[in-house]
Amino acid sequence: MYAKVGIYGYAVYSATKFGLRGLAEALQQEVIADNIYVSLIFPPETDTQSLAKG
């Protein structure tokens, strides 16, 4: 979710996720001619101390 929309209080975290998504999309365009595919997996939220602080 953080790679698709910005979340209040998670500006830096959201920016890194947006960055990874952009990298994957651009890389896919660069290597598709070589029959190489790029996948990006977004795992669900994990119960951590950061999440608990919300």
C-alpha positions in Angstrom: 0.0 0.0 0.0 2.8 2.4 0.9 4.1 2.1 -2.7 0.8 3.2 -4.2 -0.3 6.0 -1.9 1.4 8.4 0.6 0.5 7.8 4.2 0.6 10.5 6.9 3.6 9.9 9.2 5.3 7.6 6.8 6.7 10.1 4.3 10.2 8.6 4.1 9.0 5.0 4.1 6.5 5.8 1.4 9.1 7.5 -0.7 11.4 4.5 -0.6 8.6 2.2 -1.6 7.6 4.5 -4.4 11.2 4.5 -5.5 11.4 0.8 -5.6 8.3 0.6 -7.7 9.6 3.2 -10.1 12.9 1.3 -10.4 11.1 -1.9 -11.2 8.8 -0.3 -13.8 11.7 1.4 -15.6 13.9 -1.7 -15.4 11.1 -3.8 -16.9 10.9 -1.4 -19.9 14.7 -1.7 -20.4 15.0 -5.5 -20.4 11.7 -6.6 -22.0 13.4 -6.8 -25.5 15.7 -9.5 -24.1 12.7 -11.5 -22.9 13.5 -10.6 -19.2 10.6 -9.9 -16.9 10.7 -7.9 -13.6 8.4 -8.7 -10.7 7.9 -6.7 -7.6 6.3 -8.2 -4.5 4.7 -6.0 -1.8 4.5 -8.1 1.4 1.6 -7.2 3.8 2.2 -5.2 7.0 4.1 -7.0 9.7 3.4 -6.7 13.4 6.4 -4.6 14.4 7.1 -1.9 17.0 7.0 0.8 14.2 3.5 -0.4 13.2 2.4 -0.4 16.9 3.4 3.3 17.3 1.2 4.1 14.2 
